[in-house]
Amino acid sequence: MEQAEFTSLLPILVTLTLALTTRNVVIGLFAGVMTGVAMLEKTFIDSGPLESFGALMKSYLLPQLTDSYNAGVILLLVFIGGFVALMEKSGGGVAFAERVTTWVKSKCQSQLSAWFGGIVIFFSDLGTPLIVGPVFRPLFDKLKLSRQKLAFIIDSTSSPVAILIPFIGWGVYIMGLIQKEFSQLDVAMSDWDAFIGAIPYQFYAFLAIAIVPIISILKCDFGPMAQAERNAQQGNTAIHEQADIHQAFSHDNAKASFVWAPLLVMLVVLCSMLVPQGFPFEKVAGSTFRAALSTAYLFAAATLVSLMALYGVRKVADSIQVYLKGMSGMMSVAVILVLAWALSSVGKELGAAAYIAEQAQAGFPTWLLPAVAFLLAAIISFATGSSWGTFAIMMPLVIPTSVAIDAPMLVCIGAVLSGGLFGDHCSPISETTILSSTGAACNQYEHFKTQLPYALLNGAIALSSFVVAGIIETPVVLLFALAGQLFLYLLISRTRFGRGQSLKPLES
């Protein structure tokens, strides 16, 4: 298009509107892409919907699947899905977590051990709550710790940990979104370098992880959580409990080695394939890296299948069925990715990025973009309950804008990721909120209510940090954010409110 117009934003507006109203990102993305195709092809009015759908498939969806980079990302996600399913159904996570609990003697140690278990079992943000929760739940009950606290801990160590790791589903998915925008904008930086470079700017993820040891050691619970802890101490927990609908798979013969042995194999395979290429000191081609990761996940899965067969946990044929089911479970992620890639292509042809950049250049402060991106991502994620869907919507908007107005791009990427995670933590309808309460056998609303004050406080610190990082692009801001968090909770721990003494107990 010769000149970008406001109408170029229509597909994005349709995507946002339907994603928020239906709370389904796939519906929003599909409608947005379809709107953009109809505007470009002008077939909907001239030839009817069949021609528009034909153009959508032929010119916008199929090219995304035949692109070598996109195909490599989807293939890698499939291998990851199979491995994660095997890990969750091996019983190794439960065995590992039970091993951790053997040295637990106090409330503080039990909270820290659940936190440590959530960090180590990082391979699946959705599987972690159903592994860590049921294992630590009896221990928390024995020590008279609330199940709301357990739900909060596993929610603070599932997605916040997963979003920082580049070689699992989260990282691969995010890099796929980043690379699409880089290709459209001819950015020289690789998707890997961008993801790694943005890690120090994922302020909310680090704050969410760090808050658990702080409140465990300082004993500075406040708000509804403080009241829940008092109720647990008094034995008044019945109103918070729910049926154990989901149970983590366990087996008497399962070993803790089911967790670390496959991961060790994965590391060895990765090093043997990438180190000769100069990694990590030299840039490795993206296709080479994805091939190495896919191979590593395949060998790790083979190791786990062998271990389960050796110890009599699962037969090889049964393990293969679990593996294939896990592979097929990544289809929804692949659909979101393909639609997000298509929306990005449609937006570029319509001139959406150019229009946004043009408006931003008219007077929008470059230093403010990270904070605005954080807030918008948080709103979308809160309303839809989907951080992944939020990333798919926000990346095509924020990356082109940051390039056009010379805003700190890595900070902006970190802001999108942090905002999506923050909104997800605050949302009562997000999958992680639901699964965390399920794993802890805690009422979903109770988990949402007790976690919200901590999430809001961390969100406020993150927002302030993005304002500072927008002005001074340096990872040192993360250290100030963590120091500020610690200082605030030290103040809380020294107040009557922080000890919960000013709160009235819940009625039984």
C-alpha positions as MATLAB code, in Angstrom:
seq = 'MEQAEFTSLLPILVTLTLALTTRNVVIGLFAGVMTGVAMLEKTFIDSGPLESFGALMKSYLLPQLTDSYNAGVILLLVFIGGFVALMEKSGGGVAFAERVTTWVKSKCQSQLSAWFGGIVIFFSDLGTPLIVGPVFRPLFDKLKLSRQKLAFIIDSTSSPVAILIPFIGWGVYIMGLIQKEFSQLDVAMSDWDAFIGAIPYQFYAFLAIAIVPIISILKCDFGPMAQAERNAQQGNTAIHEQADIHQAFSHDNAKASFVWAPLLVMLVVLCSMLVPQGFPFEKVAGSTFRAALSTAYLFAAATLVSLMALYGVRKVADSIQVYLKGMSGMMSVAVILVLAWALSSVGKELGAAAYIAEQAQAGFPTWLLPAVAFLLAAIISFATGSSWGTFAIMMPLVIPTSVAIDAPMLVCIGAVLSGGLFGDHCSPISETTILSSTGAACNQYEHFKTQLPYALLNGAIALSSFVVAGIIETPVVLLFALAGQLFLYLLISRTRFGRGQSLKPLES';
ca = [
       0.000    0.000    0.000;
       1.311    3.455   -0.812;
       0.275    5.024    2.458;
      -0.652    3.302    5.664;
      -4.190    4.007    6.853;
      -6.137    3.409   10.037;
      -8.126    0.674    8.289;
      -4.943   -1.414    8.237;
      -5.522   -1.986   11.960;
      -8.944   -3.563   11.401;
      -7.700   -7.200   11.480;
      -5.913   -6.526   14.765;
      -8.967   -4.798   16.234;
     -11.165   -7.724   15.183;
      -8.680  -10.135   16.763;
      -8.617   -8.216   20.030;
     -12.380   -7.743   20.190;
     -13.277  -11.375   19.583;
     -10.430  -12.745   21.712;
     -11.583  -10.637   24.654;
     -15.318  -11.222   24.221;
     -15.134  -14.957   23.526;
     -12.072  -15.505   25.725;
     -10.767  -17.694   22.941;
      -7.610  -16.547   21.196;
      -7.956  -18.985   18.287;
     -11.344  -17.534   17.351;
      -9.958  -14.008   17.538;
      -6.865  -14.791   15.472;
      -8.816  -16.650   12.788;
     -11.377  -13.862   12.479;
      -8.593  -11.268   12.299;
      -6.734  -13.141    9.564;
      -9.966  -13.689    7.635;
     -10.767   -9.970    7.866;
      -7.335   -9.049    6.564;
      -7.553  -11.522    3.680;
     -10.954  -10.164    2.674;
      -9.524   -6.634    2.679;
      -6.506   -7.637    0.594;
      -8.123   -9.999   -1.864;
     -11.475   -8.172   -2.101;
     -13.021  -11.565   -2.806;
     -15.614  -11.621   -0.042;
     -17.830   -9.019   -1.706;
     -16.970   -9.847   -5.309;
     -17.029  -13.645   -5.217;
     -18.429  -14.635   -1.817;
     -17.007  -16.327    1.275;
     -15.823  -19.482   -0.526;
     -13.305  -17.528   -2.586;
     -12.090  -15.720    0.515;
     -11.562  -18.983    2.381;
      -9.772  -20.378   -0.640;
      -7.454  -17.378   -0.731;
      -6.890  -17.697    3.021;
      -5.769  -21.301    2.706;
      -3.757  -20.944   -0.497;
      -1.990  -17.634    0.030;
      -1.725  -17.170    3.797;
      -1.984  -20.427    5.786;
      -0.239  -22.957    3.554;
       2.820  -20.711    3.037;
       3.260  -20.615    6.815;
       3.377  -24.412    6.930;
       5.731  -24.786    3.975;
       8.205  -22.201    5.274;
      11.281  -24.108    6.481;
      11.685  -22.075    9.671;
       8.026  -22.412   10.638;
       8.032  -26.140    9.884;
      11.129  -26.580   12.052;
       9.464  -24.784   14.977;
       6.300  -26.876   14.725;
       8.318  -30.097   14.469;
      10.336  -29.164   17.546;
       7.156  -28.371   19.484;
       5.809  -31.804   18.565;
       8.926  -33.511   19.950;
       8.691  -31.405   23.110;
       5.031  -32.337   23.535;
       5.820  -36.032   23.343;
       8.664  -35.793   25.858;
       6.627  -33.721   28.340;
       3.764  -36.229   28.190;
       6.198  -39.072   28.915;
       7.729  -37.170   31.815;
       4.334  -36.425   33.350;
       3.226  -40.060   33.013;
       6.466  -41.599   34.253;
       5.982  -40.947   37.956;
       9.490  -39.494   38.069;
       8.299  -36.040   39.087;
       6.430  -37.449   42.083;
       9.421  -39.601   43.071;
      11.738  -36.612   42.802;
       9.453  -34.379   44.859;
       9.064  -37.085   47.529;
      12.842  -37.340   47.743;
      13.001  -33.597   48.386;
      10.486  -33.813   51.242;
      12.591  -36.242   53.271;
      14.627  -33.439   54.856;
      11.711  -31.104   55.570;
      11.189  -30.370   59.264;
       9.614  -26.898   59.433;
       7.063  -24.663   57.729;
       9.774  -22.599   56.081;
      11.547  -25.690   54.780;
       8.323  -27.133   53.387;
       7.569  -23.939   51.486;
      11.120  -23.734   50.148;
      11.113  -27.408   49.166;
       7.852  -26.985   47.213;
       9.407  -23.911   45.583;
      12.557  -25.857   44.718;
      10.512  -28.751   43.329;
       8.540  -26.361   41.116;
      11.764  -24.873   39.746;
      13.467  -28.184   39.027;
      10.395  -29.721   37.390;
      10.401  -26.987   34.759;
       9.569  -28.943   31.639;
       5.815  -28.316   31.747;
       4.120  -25.298   33.283;
       0.764  -27.096   33.149;
       2.132  -30.392   34.421;
       4.105  -28.930   37.328;
       1.044  -28.082   39.492;
      -0.326  -31.609   39.127;
       3.042  -33.101   40.088;
       4.191  -30.805   42.890;
       0.761  -30.119   44.396;
      -0.363  -33.653   45.330;
       3.102  -34.554   46.677;
       3.445  -31.579   49.016;
      -0.222  -31.309   49.980;
      -0.063  -33.892   52.824;
       3.085  -32.223   54.154;
       1.439  -28.793   54.151;
      -1.616  -30.231   55.920;
       0.594  -31.907   58.527;
       2.487  -28.683   59.253;
      -0.754  -26.639   59.229;
       0.121  -24.572   56.180;
      -2.775  -23.428   54.020;
      -3.465  -25.023   50.678;
      -3.841  -21.504   49.309;
      -0.144  -21.033   50.093;
       0.710  -24.256   48.246;
      -1.326  -23.163   45.224;
       0.445  -19.803   45.285;
       3.888  -21.428   45.417;
       3.311  -23.794   42.507;
       1.709  -20.995   40.479;
       4.802  -18.872   41.135;
       7.168  -21.585   39.900;
       5.343  -22.998   36.866;
       4.914  -20.358   34.161;
       7.462  -17.883   35.649;
      10.196  -20.528   35.416;
       9.100  -21.954   32.063;
       9.042  -18.559   30.360;
      12.754  -18.046   31.100;
      13.958  -21.285   29.470;
      14.669  -21.132   25.717;
      14.736  -24.848   24.933;
      11.262  -25.898   26.129;
       7.856  -25.182   24.608;
       7.603  -21.633   25.943;
      10.935  -20.510   24.534;
      10.458  -22.213   21.167;
       6.984  -20.709   20.784;
       8.140  -17.194   21.711;
      11.181  -17.356   19.428;
       8.894  -18.420   16.600;
       6.849  -15.236   17.057;
       9.972  -13.084   17.330;
      11.614  -14.544   14.232;
       8.526  -13.860   12.116;
       8.711  -10.165   12.942;
      12.474  -10.053   12.453;
      12.087  -11.578    8.983;
       9.424   -9.036    8.059;
      11.607   -6.153    9.276;
      14.991   -7.499    8.077;
      16.383   -7.369   11.616;
      19.874   -8.879   11.718;
      19.555  -10.258   15.253;
      18.593  -13.936   15.600;
      15.513  -15.062   17.504;
      17.780  -16.915   19.972;
      19.857  -13.821   20.712;
      16.700  -11.756   21.138;
      15.158  -14.238   23.574;
      18.356  -14.564   25.618;
      18.861  -10.798   25.546;
      15.312  -10.184   26.783;
      15.604  -12.557   29.768;
      16.998   -9.872   32.159;
      13.998   -7.709   31.238;
      11.402  -10.307   32.168;
      10.965   -8.495   35.450;
       7.670  -10.040   36.487;
       8.910  -13.621   36.062;
      11.890  -13.031   38.347;
       9.756  -11.161   40.880;
       7.197  -13.988   40.954;
       9.912  -16.583   41.549;
      11.744  -14.511   44.164;
       8.655  -13.735   46.228;
       8.295  -17.284   47.564;
      11.567  -17.513   49.542;
      11.062  -13.936   50.725;
       7.670  -14.531   52.317;
       8.717  -17.986   53.535;
      11.791  -16.742   55.377;
      10.439  -13.376   56.535;
       6.970  -14.792   57.363;
       5.413  -11.666   55.903;
       2.087  -12.884   54.527;
      -0.556  -10.190   54.256;
      -4.126   -9.744   53.122;
      -6.302  -12.826   52.455;
      -3.245  -15.103   52.508;
      -2.424  -14.130   56.098;
      -5.969  -14.980   57.080;
      -5.820  -18.303   55.247;
      -2.622  -19.149   57.123;
      -4.270  -18.371   60.479;
      -7.235  -20.536   59.560;
      -4.908  -23.394   58.625;
      -3.069  -23.011   61.945;
      -6.428  -23.245   63.747;
      -7.462  -26.267   61.656;
     -10.268  -24.379   59.883;
      -9.564  -25.448   56.286;
     -12.615  -27.416   55.253;
     -14.251  -24.547   53.372;
     -11.193  -24.176   51.170;
     -10.761  -27.747   50.070;
     -12.084  -29.295   46.869;
     -12.151  -32.808   45.507;
      -8.912  -34.179   44.136;
     -10.098  -34.310   40.547;
      -6.620  -34.552   39.035;
      -3.919  -36.738   40.492;
      -0.327  -36.826   39.341;
       0.727  -40.214   38.003;
       2.766  -42.187   40.512;
       4.192  -45.692   40.589;
       5.931  -47.659   43.308;
       8.842  -48.404   40.974;
       9.258  -44.834   39.685;
      12.615  -43.238   40.431;
      13.865  -39.673   40.796;
      16.317  -40.525   38.012;
      13.373  -40.452   35.610;
      13.674  -36.641   35.869;
      17.404  -35.991   35.817;
      18.642  -38.840   33.583;
      16.678  -37.822   30.429;
      17.635  -34.187   30.999;
      21.274  -35.204   31.309;
      21.029  -37.138   28.032;
      19.450  -34.090   26.426;
      22.334  -31.910   27.583;
      24.950  -34.367   26.309;
      23.285  -34.646   22.887;
      22.964  -30.874   22.596;
      26.598  -30.300   23.492;
      27.859  -33.021   21.156;
      25.936  -31.508   18.235;
      26.353  -27.781   18.930;
      29.781  -27.373   20.540;
      31.618  -28.442   17.332;
      29.654  -25.651   15.608;
      31.133  -23.084   18.019;
      28.162  -22.828   20.399;
      27.843  -20.939   22.722;
      30.675  -18.629   21.708;
      29.761  -18.415   18.018;
      26.442  -17.956   16.309;
      24.831  -21.222   15.229;
      22.307  -21.343   12.403;
      18.727  -21.530   13.629;
      18.010  -24.644   11.579;
      21.041  -26.378   13.116;
      19.957  -25.428   16.621;
      16.378  -26.626   16.127;
      17.622  -29.891   14.600;
      19.900  -30.417   17.605;
      17.064  -29.687   20.025;
      14.697  -32.056   18.226;
      17.344  -34.788   18.318;
      18.048  -34.133   21.989;
      14.368  -34.397   22.903;
      14.038  -37.623   20.901;
      17.008  -39.236   22.654;
      15.778  -37.997   26.040;
      12.389  -39.578   25.338;
      14.055  -42.845   24.311;
      16.028  -42.801   27.566;
      12.882  -42.297   29.612;
      11.028  -45.053   27.743;
      13.941  -47.415   28.443;
      14.062  -46.510   32.139;
      10.325  -47.032   32.589;
      10.552  -50.422   30.875;
      13.629  -51.381   32.933;
      11.943  -50.616   36.254;
       8.576  -52.053   35.228;
       6.673  -48.753   35.281;
       5.394  -48.894   31.700;
       5.791  -51.262   28.785;
       7.504  -49.863   25.706;
       4.314  -50.018   23.631;
       2.379  -48.166   26.321;
       5.078  -45.488   26.541;
       4.989  -44.987   22.789;
       1.227  -44.422   22.950;
       1.738  -41.798   25.658;
       4.453  -40.193   23.540;
       2.253  -40.010   20.440;
      -0.647  -38.600   22.444;
       1.649  -35.913   23.817;
       2.743  -35.056   20.290;
      -0.859  -34.625   19.152;
      -1.526  -32.446   22.201;
       0.649  -29.708   20.706;
      -1.800  -29.203   17.840;
      -3.565  -26.301   19.558;
      -0.215  -24.524   20.028;
       0.649  -25.092   16.360;
      -2.710  -23.637   15.312;
      -2.131  -20.478   17.349;
       1.358  -20.109   15.897;
       0.239  -20.532   12.285;
      -2.593  -18.031   12.738;
      -0.258  -15.567   14.455;
       2.250  -15.859   11.609;
      -0.542  -15.366    9.077;
      -1.868  -12.321   10.942;
       1.611  -10.837   10.911;
       1.907  -11.347    7.141;
      -1.538   -9.889    6.517;
      -0.783   -6.912    8.747;
       2.415   -6.173    6.884;
       0.664   -6.252    3.510;
      -2.023   -3.927    4.800;
       0.569   -1.595    6.306;
      -0.462   -2.008    9.956;
       3.067   -1.891   11.310;
       3.889    1.111    9.156;
       0.771    2.935   10.370;
       1.539    2.236   14.034;
       5.135    3.320   13.583;
       4.017    6.466   11.766;
       1.687    7.406   14.615;
       4.307    6.586   17.219;
       6.884    8.738   15.483;
       4.459   11.641   15.662;
       5.268   12.189   19.313;
       5.037    8.973   21.323;
       7.926    8.876   23.867;
      10.223    5.978   23.046;
      10.993    5.350   26.724;
       7.302    4.813   27.479;
       6.759    1.970   24.984;
       7.887   -0.869   27.310;
       5.522    0.254   30.077;
       2.603    0.612   27.643;
       3.368   -2.801   26.133;
       3.416   -4.316   29.627;
       0.025   -2.839   30.520;
      -1.656   -3.800   27.228;
      -0.330   -7.352   27.410;
      -1.510   -7.619   31.011;
      -5.027   -6.471   30.117;
      -5.343   -8.890   27.197;
      -3.940  -11.805   29.199;
      -6.186  -11.075   32.180;
      -9.301  -10.934   30.007;
      -8.512  -14.006   27.895;
      -6.684  -16.085   30.495;
      -4.054  -16.911   27.877;
      -0.505  -15.589   28.007;
       0.480  -17.474   24.846;
      -2.394  -15.949   22.916;
      -1.391  -12.543   24.254;
       2.139  -12.984   22.919;
       0.733  -13.883   19.499;
      -1.317  -10.679   19.437;
       1.239   -8.289   20.940;
       4.521   -9.271   19.262;
       3.410   -8.136   15.763;
       2.496   -4.768   17.277;
       5.338   -4.056   19.665;
       8.401   -5.276   17.750;
       7.737   -3.210   14.566;
       6.905   -0.163   16.683;
      10.081   -0.477   18.738;
      12.157   -0.746   15.559;
      10.424    2.214   13.918;
      10.828    4.629   16.821;
      14.166    3.224   17.993;
      12.800    2.114   21.357;
      14.773   -0.492   23.358;
      13.560   -3.614   21.549;
      14.773   -6.214   24.038;
      13.096   -4.317   26.867;
       9.890   -4.173   24.819;
       9.992   -7.930   24.194;
      10.531   -8.496   27.898;
       7.595   -6.182   28.619;
       5.241   -8.196   26.402;
       6.317  -11.441   28.069;
       6.096   -9.977   31.573;
       2.720   -8.369   30.887;
       1.283  -11.595   29.530;
       2.519  -13.497   32.576;
       1.263  -10.828   34.998;
      -2.225  -10.801   33.484;
      -2.272  -14.596   33.519;
      -1.380  -14.632   37.219;
      -4.161  -12.171   38.017;
      -6.784  -13.927   35.895;
      -9.225  -16.308   37.592;
      -9.840  -18.078   34.265;
      -6.255  -18.873   33.245;
      -5.174  -22.508   32.947;
      -2.338  -22.081   35.426;
      -4.682  -20.572   38.027;
      -7.100  -23.454   37.606;
      -4.440  -26.178   37.628;
      -2.546  -24.669   40.570;
      -5.698  -24.674   42.698;
      -6.511  -28.182   41.473;
      -3.038  -29.502   42.303;
      -3.267  -28.027   45.798;
      -6.893  -29.193   46.225;
      -7.811  -25.597   47.004;
     -10.914  -23.718   45.936;
     -10.151  -21.839   42.705;
     -11.577  -18.531   43.920;
      -9.632  -18.812   47.192;
      -6.402  -19.246   45.231;
      -7.233  -16.288   42.996;
      -8.138  -14.090   45.982;
      -5.078  -14.930   48.087;
      -2.594  -14.649   45.218;
      -3.908  -11.376   43.764;
      -2.319   -8.938   46.291;
       1.131  -10.441   45.719;
       0.679  -10.404   41.950;
      -0.462   -6.769   41.989;
       2.478   -5.701   44.121;
       4.912   -7.508   41.817;
       3.130   -6.002   38.811;
       3.550   -2.494   40.209;
       7.273   -3.094   40.735;
       7.588   -4.509   37.219;
       5.749   -1.541   35.684;
       8.051    0.917   37.461;
      11.041   -1.103   36.303;
       9.915   -0.928   32.675;
       9.652    2.847   32.911;
      13.247    2.969   34.164;
      14.481    0.370   31.642;
      12.834    2.352   28.847;
      15.043    5.293   29.778;
      18.192    3.365   30.722;
      18.440    0.064   28.846;
      20.507   -2.021   31.241;
      19.970   -5.409   32.945;
      20.993   -3.750   36.213;
      17.368   -2.584   36.491;
      16.452   -6.181   37.357;
      18.705   -6.047   40.426;
      17.033   -2.833   41.584;
      13.611   -4.419   41.032;
      14.515   -7.431   43.165;
      16.082   -5.190   45.812;
      12.953   -3.038   45.842;
      10.794   -6.128   46.271;
      12.890   -7.329   49.204;
      12.778   -3.872   50.819;
       8.971   -3.698   50.550;
       8.511   -7.095   52.153;
      10.971   -6.236   54.902;
       8.731   -3.261   55.676;
       5.639   -5.466   55.553;
       7.249   -8.008   57.887;
       7.804   -5.261   60.474;
       4.193   -4.119   60.550;
       1.209   -5.557   62.357;
      -0.558   -5.718   59.005;
       2.247   -7.811   57.544;
       1.822  -10.351   60.373;
      -1.895  -10.394   59.712;
      -2.754   -9.285   63.272;
      -5.107   -6.580   62.067;
      -7.257   -8.995   60.112;
     -10.332  -10.660   61.522;
     -10.493  -14.451   61.198;
     -12.828  -15.964   58.643;
     -16.125  -17.272   59.897;
     -16.298  -21.027   59.958;
];
